[in-house]
Amino acid sequence: SQTPLYTSQLETITHIAVDVLPTKMHRAVHVLYVATYEGLIKKISVLSRTQTTCVLEIWRPFPIDANVPILTLQYLKETDSVYIGTQEQLMRVPAQHCSRHQTKLACVN
């Protein structure tokens, strides 16, 4: 039997977008951008050899009390961004949050 890549208790996944990128250690790493019913976006890596997952980041694109349902989620490689669509707006969120790192090299590595 095949086991799920990712599970979480008491959480409903509503949308998923995928990027595939090479790294120093692995030929290809799949990065999943997962939207939840609660309005969170989880950035999850999947190592191709072992199929193990790791939650890299959890984004809260809307205020906690906003209760904004995510209607669509798309990743666009050309802009390296995740696009989040709601009833009232379309947001672009950079996939690499480089402003948190000291240098661009630290961000991309």
HELIX and SHEET records of a PDB file:
HELIX    1   1 CYS A   98  ARG A  100  5                                   3    
HELIX    2   2 LYS A  104  VAL A  108  1                                   5    
SHEET    1   A 4 ILE A  13  LEU A  21  0                                        
SHEET    2   A 4 VAL A  29  THR A  36 -1                                        
SHEET    3   A 4 ILE A  41  LEU A  47 -1                                        
SHEET    4   A 4 THR A  53  TRP A  59 -1                                        
SHEET    1   B 3 THR A  72  LEU A  76  0                                        
SHEET    2   B 3 SER A  81  GLY A  85 -1                                        
SHEET    3   B 3 LEU A  90  PRO A  94 -1                                        
END                                                                             
